[in-house]
Amino acid sequence: MSDFEWHKEAKLKWEEHADFWYQKSQEMWDHGSRKTIVPFIEKHIPKGSLIGDLGCGDGYGSYKLHKSGYRIIGLDLSDEMIEKAKKRGSKELTFMQGDLTDLPFGDESFSGLMAINSLEWTEEPIKALNEMKRVLRTGHYLCVGLLGPTASPRHNSYRRLYGESVICNTLMPWELEKLASENGWDVIDGTGVYKQSVSKDVIGGLSVELKQALTFMWLFCFRKK
């Protein structure tokens, strides 16, 4: 019987990558693949809302949301990430270690949630979605950023083809959309983040499914029914 523990291994991976992530995250949020996330959230979640940043990493995204007028509690699986988040963030921000599939919050604690590239690192994304639904108020919004088919981090899941244990889920945007719609969420909005080589002129004429197929990341807005 295998002694492999998905979330234990995921925690170790992100402990090891904390310094690397800390060095690159600000550029990603300010100018790179994550620069459209805060404006996307502002379209749907009123300023002043208490937002849970689930999978907050080093906390720079939480900091950006706070500067935009939200109240934030950040959570990450990695203790090292949380330590870096506490050093980077404001005293008005709260950060804690925890698992997306077993959130340390009471029912309907939040008026908004954000989970950027974190569902992919859970063994059973449905458990994380159900936990998010539990801690979010009815009728309120969850923003999910999911790695698309062209994202290079998916190399982390390649070794599964040899029967090896991996810690990156190959969940596709259209699969998450269906999973959410079947489990208590309304799909409100969605938009893609693409690599620079993907022409905007080409994207404009495609169906949603084909747009998702070209994405580096797809942003969803779900509403709890």
Beta strands, then each sheet from edge to edge (+ up, - down):
strand 1: 50-54
strand 2: 71-76
strand 3: 94-97
strand 4: 110-116
strand 5: 136-147
strand 6: 185-193
strand 7: 217-224
sheet 1: 3+ 2+ 1+ 4+ 5+ 7- 6+
end
